[in-house]
Amino acid sequence: MEVVRLSDTIASDLEKRILEGSLRAGERLPGERELAAELGVSRPSLREALQKLAQKGLVRTRQGGGTVVTDRLLAGFIDPWRDMLSGHPGLQQDMLEFRFLLEAEAARLAAERATEADLEQIEAAHAALERAYDADDLEACVAADVAFHQSIAEASHNALIAHLNASLHRLVHDHVDRNLRYLHGHPEQWSALREQHRAIWLDLQQRQAARAADAARRHIEFVRVTMDQTAREVQRELSARRRAQATGA
């Protein structure tokens, strides 16, 4: 019978925390003494477990700076696709089609599986988004928008959905930022965006799985349409500048 080493059990527990998002990329782990006491293990066993995670690239130890969770689970997906997206703009539509599937399923599962703690987290994320809207703070809206959708993905209790959602938002951050700036300049559409987020939250709160999924689909379709409008507006501005430069020359 194979003997399971304590360090393997510790490493597995910490891996699970990374997968579920309770330990996030960039987060510094508690000090060795504190973490060993929390887990109820010896410091040598904890040290060995951290070495195993470091070998997998999931954590790294900084000289005098403790142990930090890496972004390997995100970067492994993002890095190759970032260059592809910049070189092939048509992939943006493929990305939105994938988000259409992913975020609808995340909302459906979250409505079915979310714990009370999950719902509190989603409510807090939505409240932060509402405050950003009320303050008309565009930068805060961008950050709160991403946090709201990520809280739903994590409430789905599907590790792949949570990590893929985080990866996609990092991958298309510039596009999302540009689109929100476009919408901010169009009050009617900006208001519609706010109502879409509110609808998703209310359906989740009421645990209406099918309605939550439909609300997420309508939201992503709205994003797709407005991103097309944004892209056309950007092209018109570039064209106008080129004509102006040519005339000035």
Secondary structure as UniProt FT lines:
FT   HELIX           6..20
FT   TURN            25..26
FT   HELIX           32..39
FT   HELIX           43..55
FT   TURN            56..57
FT   STRAND          59..62
FT   TURN            63..65
FT   STRAND          66..69
FT   HELIX           72..87
FT   TURN            89..90
FT   HELIX           91..113
FT   HELIX           116..135
FT   HELIX           138..155
FT   TURN            156..157
FT   HELIX           159..171
FT   HELIX           173..184
FT   HELIX           187..205
FT   TURN            206..207
FT   HELIX           209..248
//
